[in-house]
Amino acid sequence: MKVTIERAHLLKSLGHAQSVVERRNTIPILSNVKLQAEDRELRLTATDMDLEIVDR
């Protein structure tokens, strides 16, 4: 699948997700952002197990 998105929109969404993701974490998967594309929409999800953020 190929996704095209404006850089400014992607950086804004990643900035929101970054506020939840911790740099030093004992569980490595929690230091990542999940990207999911479907129905002409890109969804970014991040969590620290207490708080979850989803941006579209």
C-alpha distance (Angstrom), angle and dihedral (degrees) to the residues before:
residue distance angle dihedral
M1 . . .
K2 3.78 . .
V3 3.81 120.6 .
T4 3.79 125.6 -167.2
I5 3.79 118.8 -165.6
E6 3.77 135.8 161.3
R7 3.79 112.1 -100.7
A8 3.82 94.0 -129.7
H9 3.82 92.3 54.0
L10 3.80 92.3 48.8
L11 3.81 93.2 48.0
K12 3.81 91.5 49.3
S13 3.81 92.0 52.4
L14 3.80 92.7 44.4
G15 3.80 89.1 51.1
H16 3.80 90.1 56.8
A17 3.80 91.9 47.6
Q18 3.80 92.3 46.4
S19 3.80 90.5 60.2
V20 3.83 88.9 65.6
V21 3.82 99.8 39.1
E22 3.80 113.0 85.4
R23 3.78 119.7 -142.6
R24 3.80 97.1 -144.8
N25 3.77 109.4 44.2
T26 3.80 132.7 153.0
I27 3.82 90.7 -141.2
P28 3.85 106.8 61.4
I29 3.82 96.2 -158.1
L30 3.81 89.8 64.8
S31 3.81 90.5 65.4
N32 3.82 92.0 67.9
V33 3.79 139.1 78.0
K34 3.81 120.7 -131.4
L35 3.83 114.8 -135.2
Q36 3.80 116.1 -160.5
A37 3.82 123.6 178.9
E38 3.80 122.2 -166.0
D39 3.80 138.1 136.6
R40 3.83 94.5 10.9
E41 3.81 90.4 -54.7
L42 3.81 133.1 110.1
R43 3.79 114.5 -151.0
L44 3.82 122.1 -164.1
T45 3.81 117.9 -162.7
A46 3.80 128.6 -174.8
T47 3.79 132.2 168.3
D48 3.78 142.0 177.7
M49 3.85 92.1 -164.5
D50 3.84 90.7 -102.5
L51 3.78 98.7 55.8
E52 3.81 130.6 28.0
I53 3.79 126.0 -165.4
V54 3.81 124.8 -164.7
D55 3.80 120.2 -172.9
R56 3.80 126.0 -177.0
